[in-house]
Amino acid sequence: MSDAIAQGLDRAYAEASAETLELSAARLIILSDHHRGSRDGADDFRRCEPAYNAALAYYFREGHRLLLLGDVEELWECSAKEVLPAYEHTLSLERRFHDAGRCERFFGNHDDLWTSKLAVKRRLAPLLPGVRVREALCLDVVDGGTRVGRLFVTHGHQGTPGYEWRVVSHPVLRLVWRPFQRILNVASTSPSQDWNLRERHETAMFGWAQAHPDRIVLIAGHTHRPVFWTKVPEVDHSARIAELQQRVADAPDAVLEAELEYLIAEQRRQEGLARPFPEPCYFNTGCCSFGDGDITGIEIADGEIRLVRWPDREGRPQPVILQSMSLAEALRRA
């Protein structure tokens, strides 16, 4: 698995174009794995639409460049002519970035239709005139004319079996799995799926970036799990657990005790996932299709690289910074 992923990333890196990014002026928001469908029971994005649209409005006014890092549309299960009209308003918000020259689209494995220039011209270009859909992009970060390091941005599906066997997997998803989802209203992109496979994939991604001779920082999506170098960041439930323990001790309550046990187990599960990487050379956006309606992404602004989540901890349409560090430091240590 790791060899196939490395070969796929090597190819994407060799074919990627490069741009210069001024450290002090850089303002990027990188989002991925929306899996927008047709608003039926198989649509994983619809519960995240409020948070995502709020984020688009915020980042446009803040002057960020929008990088949509693949799997934006769920085109294994749906056709483009189903999906694109279903999210006309969301696309209009993305078009504001596009019209301002501040939007980059990438393809992933679930929207690999956009590898076809004809498909892009017929389906996507009428909504985003002149749009280009990339596989990868290199961003050479400079500070006052001095090169600080390189970011390599791509979806991260390269070399995976599901993508390599897409001729078989696409029809199965569309004809078998999608009707099942519609009936039971089951989301297909929960980050609780196949943790062992995800762990191996992320280890391979990190190993490739760590060993790269250009000392790059890799930013990817695909796994649906946010990664910010030092650990897999999740919500810290410690304060709420302490509060519930005190309330239950004062006055036993079935609902509060159920919430307490749930959070204790969830905290234990998260701690088991917090495996550190020794260098900051691999970051992951998470996704825009979490089952609870949250979205996560990688933000670069004010000289920092940050993992952000929408909405905030009180459910307001605002970003919360889960983790951050100096971008120059990350590039230096990669």
C-alpha positions in Angstrom: 0.0 0.0 0.0 2.7 2.5 1.0 4.7 1.9 -2.2 1.6 2.4 -4.4 0.8 5.7 -2.6 4.4 6.9 -2.8 4.5 6.2 -6.6 1.1 8.0 -7.1 2.3 11.0 -5.1 5.6 11.0 -7.0 3.8 11.2 -10.3 1.4 13.9 -9.1 4.3 15.9 -7.7 6.4 15.7 -10.9 3.4 16.9 -13.0 2.3 19.7 -10.7 2.8 23.3 -11.6 4.4 25.7 -9.1 3.5 29.1 -7.9 5.1 31.6 -5.4 3.4 32.5 -2.2 4.5 35.5 -0.1 4.6 34.4 3.5 3.4 37.7 5.0 0.5 38.2 2.5 -0.7 34.5 2.2 -4.3 34.0 3.0 -5.6 30.6 2.1 -8.5 28.4 3.2 -8.2 24.7 2.0 -11.4 22.6 2.2 -12.1 19.1 0.9 -14.4 16.1 0.8 -17.7 17.8 0.6 -19.3 14.8 -1.3 -22.2 17.0 -2.5 -25.0 14.9 -3.8 -28.6 15.5 -5.0 -30.2 16.3 -1.6 -31.6 12.9 -1.1 -30.9 10.4 1.7 -27.5 9.5 0.2 -26.3 13.1 0.3 -23.5 13.5 2.9 -23.1 17.3 2.4 -26.6 18.7 3.0 -26.3 18.7 6.9 -23.0 20.6 6.5 -24.3 23.2 4.0 -25.0 25.9 6.7 -21.5 25.8 8.2 -19.9 25.6 4.7 -21.8 28.5 3.2 -21.1 30.6 6.3 -17.4 29.8 6.0 -17.4 30.9 2.3 -19.0 34.2 3.1 -16.5 34.8 5.9 -13.4 33.9 3.9 -14.4 35.8 0.8 -14.7 39.0 2.8 -11.4 38.3 4.7 -9.6 38.1 1.3 -8.7 34.4 1.4 -7.9 32.3 -1.6 -10.2 29.2 -1.7 -8.6 25.8 -2.5 -11.2 23.1 -3.0 -9.1 20.0 -2.6 -11.2 17.3 -4.3 -14.3 15.1 -3.7 -16.3 18.3 -3.9 -19.1 16.5 -5.8 -20.1 12.9 -5.2 -19.8 11.7 -8.7 -19.4 8.0 -8.0 -23.0 7.8 -6.7 -24.6 10.7 -8.7 -24.3 12.3 -12.1 -23.0 15.9 -12.4 -26.4 17.0 -13.9 -28.0 15.9 -10.6 -25.5 17.4 -8.2 -24.7 20.8 -9.7 -28.3 22.2 -9.8 -28.9 20.9 -6.2 -26.4 23.3 -4.8 -26.8 26.3 -7.0 -26.5 28.9 -4.2 -23.4 27.2 -2.7 -21.8 27.3 -6.2 -22.7 31.0 -6.5 -20.7 31.6 -3.3 -17.7 29.7 -4.7 -18.1 31.6 -8.0 -17.3 34.8 -6.1 -13.9 33.5 -5.4 -13.6 32.2 -8.9 -14.5 35.5 -10.5 -12.0 37.3 -8.2 -9.2 34.9 -9.3 -9.1 33.4 -5.9 -10.4 29.9 -6.4 -8.5 26.6 -7.3 -10.3 23.4 -7.9 -8.7 20.0 -7.5 -10.1 16.6 -8.4 -10.3 13.6 -6.0 -11.3 10.1 -6.5 -15.0 10.7 -6.1 -15.1 13.6 -8.5 -12.5 12.2 -11.0 -15.0 13.1 -13.8 -13.2 16.4 -13.8 -10.1 14.8 -15.1 -11.9 15.0 -18.4 -11.6 18.4 -20.1 -14.7 17.7 -22.1 -16.7 17.1 -18.9 -15.4 20.2 -17.3 -16.3 22.2 -20.4 -19.8 20.8 -20.6 -20.8 20.7 -16.9 -18.6 22.9 -14.8 -17.5 25.7 -17.0 -21.0 27.1 -17.6 -21.1 27.7 -13.8 -17.5 28.7 -13.4 -16.3 30.1 -16.7 -12.8 29.2 -17.6 -12.4 26.9 -14.6 -9.4 24.6 -14.5 -9.4 21.5 -12.3 -6.0 20.4 -11.1 -4.6 17.2 -9.6 -1.9 19.0 -7.5 -0.2 22.3 -6.9 3.2 23.3 -5.5 3.4 26.6 -3.6 6.9 28.0 -3.0 6.7 30.1 0.1 9.0 33.2 0.1 9.7 35.8 2.7 11.2 39.0 1.3 12.6 37.2 -1.7 14.1 34.3 0.3 12.6 30.9 -0.2 11.3 29.5 3.0 10.0 26.1 1.8 7.4 24.4 -0.4 3.8 23.3 0.2 2.5 20.5 -1.9 -1.3 20.4 -2.1 -3.3 17.5 -3.5 -6.3 15.4 -2.6 -4.3 12.4 -1.5 -6.1 9.5 -3.2 -3.1 8.6 -5.4 -2.2 4.9 -5.4 -5.3 3.8 -3.4 -7.0 0.6 -4.5 -10.5 2.1 -4.7 -9.3 4.7 -7.2 -7.3 2.3 -9.2 -10.3 0.0 -9.5 -12.8 2.8 -10.2 -14.2 1.1 -13.4 -15.7 -1.5 -11.1 -16.3 0.5 -7.9 -18.2 3.3 -9.5 -21.2 1.2 -10.8 -21.4 -0.7 -7.5 -21.6 2.6 -5.5 -24.2 4.1 -7.8 -26.4 1.1 -8.4 -26.1 -0.7 -5.0 -24.9 1.5 -2.2 -26.7 4.7 -3.1 -30.2 3.1 -3.1 -29.4 1.6 0.3 -28.4 5.0 1.6 -31.6 6.6 0.3 -33.7 4.0 2.1 -31.9 4.2 5.5 -30.7 7.8 5.3 -27.1 6.6 6.1 -24.1 8.9 5.6 -21.2 7.2 3.8 -18.4 9.4 4.9 -18.3 9.1 8.6 -14.7 9.4 10.0 -15.5 6.3 12.1 -15.1 4.1 9.1 -12.1 1.7 8.9 -9.7 3.4 11.4 -7.0 0.9 10.7 -7.0 1.5 6.9 -7.0 5.2 7.6 -4.1 5.0 10.0 -2.0 3.1 7.4 -2.9 5.6 4.7 -1.9 8.5 6.8 1.4 6.8 7.9 2.2 6.3 4.2 1.4 10.0 3.4 3.6 11.2 6.2 6.4 8.8 5.3 6.4 10.1 1.7 6.5 13.7 2.7 9.2 13.1 5.4 11.5 11.3 2.9 11.0 13.8 0.1 14.3 15.3 -1.0 12.7 18.8 -1.5 11.6 18.9 2.2 8.0 19.7 1.5 4.9 20.1 3.6 2.1 18.0 2.3 -1.5 19.2 2.7 -4.1 16.6 1.7 -7.7 15.5 2.3 -9.2 12.1 1.3 -9.2 10.4 4.8 -11.9 12.7 6.3 -9.8 12.9 9.5 -8.2 16.2 10.4 -4.4 15.9 11.1 -2.3 18.7 12.4 1.2 17.2 12.7 1.5 16.5 16.4 -1.7 14.6 16.8 -5.2 13.9 15.4 -7.0 16.9 16.9 -10.5 16.3 18.3 -12.7 18.1 20.7 -11.5 18.1 24.3 -14.3 16.9 26.5 -12.4 17.2 29.8 -14.2 20.3 31.1 -17.7 18.9 30.2 -16.8 15.5 31.8 -15.7 17.2 35.1 -18.9 19.3 35.1 -21.1 16.3 34.5 -19.4 14.3 37.2 -20.0 17.0 39.7 -23.7 17.4 38.7 -24.3 13.7 38.8 -22.7 13.4 42.2 -24.9 16.2 43.5 -28.1 14.9 41.9 -28.2 11.6 40.0 -29.9 12.0 36.6 -30.4 9.4 33.9 -29.9 11.8 31.0 -26.8 13.4 32.5 -25.2 10.0 33.4 -25.8 8.8 29.8 -24.0 11.9 28.4 -21.2 11.4 31.0 -20.5 7.8 30.0 -20.7 8.7 26.3 -18.1 11.5 26.6 -15.8 9.4 28.8 -15.8 6.7 26.1 -15.4 9.3 23.3 -12.4 10.9 25.1 -10.7 7.5 25.5 -11.2 6.7 21.8 -9.7 10.1 20.8 -6.7 9.7 23.0 -6.0 6.4 21.3 -5.9 8.1 18.0 -3.5 10.9 19.1 -0.4 9.4 17.6 2.3 12.1 17.0 4.3 12.5 13.9 7.9 13.6 14.5 8.0 16.4 11.9 5.3 18.9 10.7 5.4 17.7 7.1 1.8 16.3 6.7 -1.5 18.1 7.4 -5.0 17.0 6.5 -8.0 19.2 6.0 -10.5 16.7 7.5 -13.8 17.1 5.5 -16.9 19.1 4.8 -19.2 16.1 5.3 -19.2 15.2 9.0 -22.3 13.6 10.2 -22.9 16.3 12.9 -22.8 19.2 10.4 -19.3 20.5 11.3 -16.7 21.1 8.7 -12.9 21.4 9.1 -10.2 22.9 7.0 -6.6 24.1 6.9 -6.3 27.9 7.0 -3.1 29.9 6.3 -3.1 33.5 7.4 -1.0 35.9 9.4 2.1 33.8 9.0 0.4 30.8 10.6 -1.0 27.4 9.5 -4.1 26.5 11.4 -6.7 23.7 11.6 -10.1 25.3 11.9 -13.6 24.1 12.5 -17.0 25.6 11.7 -19.2 26.3 13.6 -17.5 27.3 16.9 -18.0 25.4 20.2 -21.3 27.2 20.9 -22.7 26.4 17.5 -22.3 29.9 16.1 -21.3 30.5 12.5 -17.7 31.4 13.3 -14.4 29.6 13.0 -12.7 28.0 16.0 -8.9 27.4 15.7 -8.3 23.9 16.9 -4.5 24.1 16.5 -2.0 26.4 14.9 1.7 27.0 14.5 4.1 29.3 12.5 4.1 28.4 8.8 7.8 29.3 8.5 8.5 27.0 11.5 6.6 24.2 9.9 8.5 24.6 6.6 11.8 24.8 8.4 11.2 21.6 10.5 9.6 19.6 7.7 
